[in-house]
Amino acid sequence: MLGIWATPLEQGLAYAVLVLGVYLTFRILDYPDLTVDGSFPLGAAIAATAITRGIDPLVATLMGFLGGAIAGAFTGLLHTKLKISGLLAGILTMTGLYSVNLRVMGGRSNVPLLREDTLVTLAQARFGFAWGAIILFVAFVLLIKLLLDYFLHTEVGLALRACGDNEKMIRALGVDTDLYKIFGLALSNGLVGMAGSLIAQYQAFADVGMGIGTVVAGLASVILGEALLKPKTIMSATLSAIVGSILYRFTITLALRAGFAATDLRLVTAVLVIVALSVPKIKELPFFKKTVQEKESTQNKKVYNQQASVLMGSEKHASD
C-alpha cells in the first residue's frame, strides 16, 4: 500500500531515535556535539559484531546504546574536566572512534548481517515483510519518546534543561553542572548508538563510514520539525523531532526522484538547513512584512464586513 514511500518512512522512523539524541544536545544542553558522527557507527559496529557472535538482537541493540553512552561520557569528560572546548572535544572523540570502530569489527570496514536473525527480520517474520520494520520502529520511537518526555519532567531532567538554559544560575544553586553535562552527553550519544544498531539491522550491515554527515542530517531533521510544528512544550518538541526525521527522509527521496544524483544529497541537506534557519529572518524583510500586513488587513476587513452584515440582518429582523 505504501509503495515507494515505505522506505523513507522506515528510515525516518529508525533515524528518529538518532534525531531525539541530537535534540538533547542541540536544544536541551545547547552543546555543539560532533561525537554523533562516531557514536552512530560505534553502535552499529557493536550490534553487528554481537549478532554475528550469537548474541540476542535486542541485547545487541542495548549494547549499542551502552557503547554510544560511553563515547558521549568521554566527550563530556574532555570538556568538563580537561577544559577542552565542546566542539574540539567532540571532534577528538569522533576521530578516535574511527579506529575503535575498526577494532570492534575485527579490523574489517564492513560487517554483513544478511544471514543473521535481527530485530528487523524477526519483526518481518511476525508482522509481514511490508509492515514488520515500520511496526518495530514505531514501537521503539514511541517508547523512547514517552520515556524521554517523562525524564525531562523529573527533577534530574529539569536540572538538565536548566543547565542548558542558564548554566551560571543553576551552578549558583549548588548543582554540579559538569556531572549533568556528562550525563546529558552520555544519554544523547546512547540514543545515537541505539539508532546505529537499528540502522545496521535494517540495512543488514554495519560500515565504518556510515556515520559521515550524521550530525548534519540530525540537525536538519530537528530544524525542519521545529519549522513545521513550532513546538511550545517538551512533548511537542520531541514530536517535532520525530516528524522532522520522517520529513527529511521524504525530502531526500523526492530529491532523488527529481533527478538529483546521490552525490548531491549533502548539498540538498545543507540547502534545507539554510532555508529552515533563514525563514524567521526572511519574514522580517520589508517586502514580506508588507505582504503579511496587507493579507492581515484584508482578512480583518472581511471579518468586519461579515460581522456588519450579521448585525444589520439582526437589526432588520428586530424592526420587523
SEMILUM-153158 format. One record per residue: x, y, z of N, C-alpha, C, O in turn; residue in three letters. Coordinates in steps of 0.2 Angstrom, whole numbers, plus 2048, in hexadecimal, padded with zeros to 3 digits. Layout:
XYZXYZXYZXYZala;...
end
This chain:
8047FA80080080080080480680080380B7FDmet;80A80680480E80C80481280D7FE8158127FCleu;8148077FB8188087F581F80A7F68228087FAgly;82180F7F28278127F28288167F882E8187FAile;8238187FC82481C80282581880882681B80Dtrp;82581280782680D80D82E80E81082F80F816ala;83280F80B83980F80D83B81681183E815816thr;83981C80E83A82281283782281883982581Dpro;83181F81982D81F81F83181A82483281C82Aleu;83381482283781082683E81482983F81382Fglu;84181782484781A82684682082A84A82182Fgln;84182482983F82982D83E82783484082B839gly;83A82283583981F83C83F81D83F84081E845leu;84381983C84981683F84E81C84185181C846ala;84F82183C85382783E85082B843854830846tyr;84A82B84484782F84984A82E85084A833854ala;84C82885285082785885682B85885882E85Dval;85A82B85386082F85285E83785386183B857leu;858839850856840850855842857856848859val;85183E85B85083F86285684086685784486Aleu;85B83C86486283D86886584486686884786Agly;86584585F86784C85D864852861866857862val;85D85186185985686485B85786C85B85D86Etyr;85D85286F85F85387686585787786585C87Bleu;86A85687287085B87386F86286F871867872thr;86C86286A86B86886686686D869867873869phe;86086A86C85B86F86F85B86F87685B87487Aarg;85C86987A85C86888186286B88486286F888ile;86886888286E86A885872870881876873884leu;86F87287B87287787887A87687787E87A878asp;87B87087488286E87488386B86D88086786Atyr;88986E86988A86C86288E865862894865862pro;88B86086288E85986388F85685C88A854859asp;89585585B89785185489984A85689A846851leu;89884785C89984085E89483C85A896836858thr;88F83F85888983B85488C83784E88A83184Dval;89183A84A89383784489883184689982D842asp;89A83084C89D82A84E89982585289A81F852gly;89582885789182385B88C82085788981A859ser;88982385188481F84D88781984A88481384Bphe;88D81984689081384489280E84A893808849pro;89481184F89680D855890808857891802858leu;88A80B85888580785A8838028548827FC856gly;88480484E8837FF8498887F98498867F3848ala;88E7FB84A8947F684A8937F18508947EB84Fala;8917F48568907F085C88A7EB85B88B7E585Cile;8857ED85887F7E98578807E485287F7DE853ala;8837E684C8857E184788A7DC8498897D6848ala;88F7DE84D8947D984F8917D48548927CE854thr;88D7D78598897D385E8847CE85B8847C885Dala;8817D085687C7CB85287F7C684F87D7C084File;8857C784B8887C284888C7BD84C88D7B884Athr;88C7BF85388F7BA85888A7B785C88B7B4861arg;8837B785A87E7B485D87A7B78628767B4866gly;87C7BD8648787C18698717C38668707C5861ile;86C7C386B8667C58698657CC8668697D0869asp;8617CD8618617D485E85F7D98628627DF862pro;85B7D88678587DD86B85E7DF87085F7E5872leu;8627DA8738677DB87786D7DF8738707E3876val;86E7DD86D8737E08698717E88688757EC868ala;86B7E98678687F086686A7F486C86C7FA86Cthr;8687F187286A7F58798717F687A8737FA87Dleu;8757F187787C7F287787F7F88738837FB875met;87B7F986D87D7FE86987B80586D87F80A86Cgly;87680587187480B87587A80C87A87C81287Bphe;87C80787D88180788288880A87F88B80E882leu;88A80787989080A87688F811874894815876gly;88A81387288981A87088981F87688C824876gly;88681C87C88682088288D82188588F826887ala;89181C88489881C88789C8218828A0825885ile;89B82187C89E82687789C82D8798A083287Aala;89582E87B89383587D89683788389783D884gly;89683388889983488F8A083688E8A383B891ala;8A48338898AB8358888AC83C8868B0840888phe;8A783E8818A784587F8A684A8848A984F885thr;8A184888889F84C88E8A584D8938A6852895gly;8A98488948AF8488988B484C8958B7850899leu;8B584C88F8BA85088C8B885788C8BC85C88Dleu;8B285988C8AF86088C8AF8638938B1868894his;8AD85F8988AC86189F8B28618A38B38658A7thr;8B685B8A28BB85A8A78C285D8A48C685F8A8lys;8C385C89E8C985E89A8C88658978CD868894leu;8C28688988C186F8958C287088E8C587588Clys;8C186A88A8C186B8838BB86D8808B586B882ile;8BB87287B8B58758798B086F8768B286A874ser;8AA8708778A586B8758A586986E8A586386Cgly;8A686D8698A786B8628AD8678618AD86285Eleu;8B38698648B98658638B985F8668BB85A864leu;8B685E86C8B58588708B185386C8B384D86Bala;8AC8558688A88518648AC84E85E8AB84885Cgly;8B085385B8B48518558B984C8578BA847854ile;8BC84D85D8C18488608BE8418618C183C85Fleu;8B98418648B583A8658B383785F8B483185Ethr;8B083B85A8AE8388548B48358508B483084Dmet;8BA8398508C083784D8C28308508C482B84Cthr;8C38308568C582A8598C08248588C381E858gly;8BA8258588B58208578B681C8518B4816850leu;8B981F84C8B981C8458BE8168468BC810844tyr;8C381684A8C881184B8C480C8508C580684Fser;8C180E8558BD80A8598B88068558B7800857val;8B48098518AF80584D8B28008498B07FA848asn;8B88018468BC7FC8428BE7F68478BD7F0845leu;8C07F884D8C27F28528BC7EE8538BC7E8854arg;8B67F18558B07EE8568AE7E98518AC7E3852val;8AF7EB84B8AD7E78458B27E28438B27DF83Dmet;8B77E18478BD7DC8468C17DE8408C47DA83Dgly;8C27E583F8C77E783A8C47E88338C77EA82Egly;8BD7E68338BA7E782C8B67ED82C8B47F0831arg;8B57F08268B17F68258AA7F58248A67FA825ser;8A87EF8248A17ED82289F7E68268A37E1825asn;89A7E68298977E082C8907DE82988C7E282Bval;88F7D98258897D78228847D48278877D082Cpro;87E7D58278797D182B8747CD82786E7CC829leu;8757CC8218707C981C86D7C281E8687C181Dleu;8717BE82286F7B882486E7B782B86D7B282Earg;86D7BD82E86C7BD8368657BF8378627C3834glu;8637BD83D85C7BF84085D7C68438617C6848asp;8597CB84185A7D18448537D384684E7D0845thr;8527D984A84C7DB84C8477DC8468417DB846leu;84A7DF8408467E083A8447DA83783E7DA836val;8487D58368467CF8338407CB83883C7C8835thr;8417CB83E83D7C88438367CC8438317C9843leu;8367D38428307D684282C7D583B8267D483Bala;8307D483682D7D382F82A7CC82F8257CB82Cgln;82D7C783282B7C08338247C08378207BC835ala;8247C583C81E7C58408187C983D8127C783Darg;81A7CF83A8147D38378147D48308107D782Dphe;8187D082C8187D182581E7D58238207DA826gly;8207D481D8267D781A8247DF8198297E381Aphe;81E7E181781D7E881581C7EC81C81E7F281Cala;81A7E98218187ED82781D7EC82D81D7EF832trp;8217E682D8257E483282A7EA83582A7EB83Bgly;82E7ED8308327F283282F7F88358317FB83Aala;8297FA8328268008348237FF83B82480483File;8207F983C81D7F88438237F88488227FB84Eile;8287F584782E7F584B8317FC84D8327FD853leu;83280084883480684982F80B84C83180F850phe;82980A84B82480E84E82480D85682381185Aval;82480685782580485E82B80786282A80A867ala;83080785F837809862836811863838813868phe;83481485E83481C85E82F81E863830823867val;82981B86382481D86882681C86F825820874leu;82981687082C81487783181987983181C87Fleu;83681B87583B82087683882787783A82A87Cile;83482987383182F87482D83087B82E83587Elys;82982B87D82582B88382A82B88982982F88Eleu;82F82788983482788E83882E88E839830894leu;83A83188983D83788983983D88B83B84188Fleu;83383D88982E84288C82D84189382D846897asp;82D83B89682C83A89D83283D8A08328408A5tyr;83883A89E83F83C8A18408448A18428468A6phe;83E84789C84084E89C83B8528A083C8588A1leu;83684F8A38328528A88338508AF8308538B4his;83884C8B083A84A8B783F84F8B98418548B6thr;84184E8C08468538C384C8538BF84F8598BEglu;84F84D8BD85584D8BA8548508B38598548B0val;84F84F8B084E8518A984D8598A985085C8A4gly;84A85C8AE8498638AE8508668B085186C8ADleu;8548638B485B8668B585F8658AF86386A8ADala;85E8608AB8618608A485F86589F86386889Cleu;85986789F85686C89B85987389D85A877899arg;8598748A485B87A8A786387B8A58658818A4ala;8668758A586E8768A486F87889D87487C89Ccys;86A87789886B87989186888089186B88488Cgly;86388289486088989486588E897866893894asp;86788D89D86B8928A186F88E8A686E88D8ACasn;87588C8A387A8888A787C88C8AE87D8898B3glu;87D8938AD8808968B387B8968B987D8968BElys;8748978B786F8978BC86F8918BF86E8908C6met;86E88B8BC86E8858BF8748838C387387F8C8ile;87A8858C18808848C587F8888CB8828858D0arg;87D88E8CB87C8928D187788E8D68788908DCala;87388A8D486E8878D88718808DB86E87D8DFleu;87887F8D987B8798DC87B8738D887C86E8DBgly;8798738D287886E8CD87F86D8CA8828718C8val;8818668CA8878658C68868648BF88485F8BCasp;88786A8BB88686A8B488A8668B08888638ABthr;8908658B28958608AF8928598AE8928568A9asp;88F8578B488C8508B488684F8B088584A8ACleu;8828558B087C8558AB87E8558A487B8528A0tyr;8838598A288685989B888852899886850894lys;88C84F89D88E84889C88884389B88883F896ile;8848438A087E83F89F87A84189987883C895phe;87984789787584989187884688B875844886gly;87F84788B88284588588283D88488283A87Fleu;88383A88A88283288A87C83088787B82C883ala;87683388A86F83188886E83388186B82E87Dleu;87083887E86F83A87787383587387083386Eser;87983487487D83087087B82887187C82486Casn;87882787687582087787081F87286F81A86Fgly;86B82487286682486D868823866866820862leu;86E82786487182785E87482085C87381D857val;87781D86187A81686187481185F87580C85Cgly;86F81286386980D86286680E85B864809858met;86681485886481585286881284D86680F848ala;86F81284E87480F84A87280784A873804844gly;87180584F86F7FD8508697FC84C8697F7848ser;86480084C85E7FE84885F7FF84185D7FB83Dleu;86380483F8648058388687FF8358677FD82File;86D7FD8398717F783786D7F183586E7EE831ala;8687F083A8647EA83985F7EB83385D7E7830gln;85D7F28328587F382D85C7F28268587EF821tyr;8627F58258657F481F8697EE81E86D7ED819gln;86A7EA82386D7E38238747E48238787DF820ala;8777E982587F7EA8268817F082A87D7F582Aphe;8877F082C8897F58308907F782C8947F382Aala;8917FE82B89680082789A80682C89780A82Fasp;8A080682B8A480B82F8A381282D8A4816831val;8A18138278A081A82589981C824897821822gly;89481882888D81A82788B82082C88582282Bmet;89082282F88E82883489082F83188E834834gly;89382F82B89583582888E83A82688A837823ile;88E84082988984482888384382C87D84682Bgly;88383E83187D83C83587B842839875843839thr;88084683C87E84C84087A85183C87585483Fval;87C85283687985783287185583086D859830val;87184E82E86A84C82D86684C83386084E833ala;86884B83986584B83F86285384185D854842gly;86785784086585E84186086183C85B86483Dleu;86185E83585C86083085585E832850861831ala;85585883584E85583784B85983D84585A83Dser;84F85B84284D85E84784A865845845867847val;84E86984184C86F83E84686F83A84187383Aile;84586A83583F86983183986883583486B834leu;83A86483A83486283F83286884282C869843gly;83686C84583587284983287784482D87B846glu;83487883E83187D83982A87B83882687F836ala;82987583782287283581D87383B81787583Aleu;81F87084181A87084781B87684C816877850leu;82087984C82187F85182087C85881B87F85Blys;82387885B82287586182287A86782787E867pro;81E87986C81E87E87281F87A87882187D87Dlys;81F87387882086F87E82586987C827868876thr;82786688182C86088082985B87C82C858877ile;82285987E81F85487A81E85687381F85186Emet;81D85C87181C85E86A82385E86782385D861ser;82886086B82F86186883185A866834859860ala;83085586A83384E86882F84B86283184885Ethr;82884D86282484B85C82784F85682784B851leu;82885585682B85885083185584E833855848ser;83685385383C85085183A84984D83E848848ala;83584684F83383F84B83184184483283E83File;82C84684482984883E82E84B83982E849833val;83384F83C83885183883D84C83583F84C82Fgly;83E84683984284183683E83E83084283C82Bser;83883C83183483982B83483E82583583C820ile;83384582783284982183984A81D83984B817leu;83E84A82184584A81E846844819849845814tyr;84483E81B84583881784183981184383780Barg;83B83B81283683C80C839841807839841801phe;83C84780A83F84C80684584980284684B7FCthr;84984580584E84280184C83D7FC84F83D7F6ile;84783A7FD8448357F88418397F28428387ECthr;83E83F7F483B8437EE8418467EA8408477E4leu;8468487EE84C84B7EA84F8467E58518477DFala;84F83F7E785283A7E384D8397DD84F8387D7leu;8478397DE8428387D984183E7D483F83E7CEarg;8448447D784484A7D284A84A7CE84A84F7CAala;84E8457CF8548457CA85B8477CD8608477CAgly;85B8487D486184A7D78658437D886283E7D9phe;86C8447D787083E7D887183D7DF8708417E3ala;8738377E18748357E887A8397EB87A83B7F1ala;87E83B7E78848407E98828477EB88584A7EEthr;87B8497E987984F7EA8758507F18738557F3asp;87484A7F487084A7FA87284E80086E851803leu;87984F80087C85380687A85A80487985E809arg;87A85C7FE8798637FC8718647FD87086A800leu;86D8607FC8668607FD865861804861865806val;86885D80886885E81086A865812866868816thr;86F86781087286E81286D87381086C878814ala;86A87380A86587880785F87880C85C87D80Dval;85D87280E85787181285887481985387881Bleu;85E87381C85F87682286087E82185D881826val;86388081C86388781B85C88B81A85B89081Dile;85888881685188A81584D88A81C84A88F81Eval;84E88582084A88482684C88982B84888C82Fala;85388B82B85688F83085489782E85489B832leu;85489882785389E82584C8A182584A8A7824ser;84789C82584089E82583E8A482A83B8A9828val;8408A483083E8A98358418B083283E8B5833pro;8478B083084B8B682D8478B98278468BF826lys;8458B48228428B681C83B8B981E8398BE81Aile;8388B78238318BA8248328C182782D8C5827lys;8388C38298398CA82C83B8CF82683B8D5827glu;83C8CC82083E8D181A8388D58198328D381Aleu;8398DB8178338E081582E8DD8118288DE812pro;8308DA80B82B8D88068268D380A8208D3808phe;8298CE80D8258C98108218CC81681B8C9817phe;8248D081A8208D481F8198D781C8148D781Flys;81B8DB8168158DE8138108D981080A8DB811lys;8128D480E80E8CF80B8098CC8118038CB810thr;80D8CA8168098C781C8048CC81F7FE8CB820val;8068D381F8028D88227FC8D981D7F68DA820gln;7FD8D98177F78DA8127F28D48127EC8D5812glu;7F58CE8137F18C88147ED8C881A7E78C781Alys;7F08CA8207EC8CB8267E78D08267E18D0828glu;7E88D68227E48DB8217DE8D981D7D88DB81Fser;7DF8D58187D98D28147D58CE8187CF8CE818thr;7D88C981C7D48C58207D08C88257CB8C7827gln;7D38CE8287D08D282D7C98D582A7C48D582Dasn;7CA8D88247C58DB8217BF8D681F7B98D7820lys;7C18D081D7BC8CB81C7B88C98227B28C8821lys;7BC8C88287B98C682E7B48CC8307AE8CB832val;7B68D282F7B28D88317AC8D882D7A68D982Ftyr;7AC8D78267A78D78227A28D282479C8D3823asn;7A48CC8257A08C682779C8C882E7968C782Egln;7A08CB83279C8CD8397978D28387928D283Bgln;7998D78337948DD83278E8DA82F7888DC830ala;78F8D582A7898D38267858CF82B77E8CF82Bser;7888CB8307848C78357808CC83977A8CB83Bval;7838D283B7808D684077A8DA83C7758DB83Fleu;77B8DC8367768DF8327708DA83176A8DD831met;7718D483076C8CF82F7688CE8367628CE835gly;76B8CE83B7688CD8427648D484375E8D3846ser;7668DA8427638E084375C8E083E7578E2841glu;75D8DE8387578DE8347528D983674C8DA836lys;7548D38397508CE83B74C8D18417468CF842his;74F8D584674C8D884C7478DD84A7428DD84Dala;7498E18457448E684373D8E38407388E6841ser;73E8DE83C7388DA83A7348D783F72F8D483Easp;
end
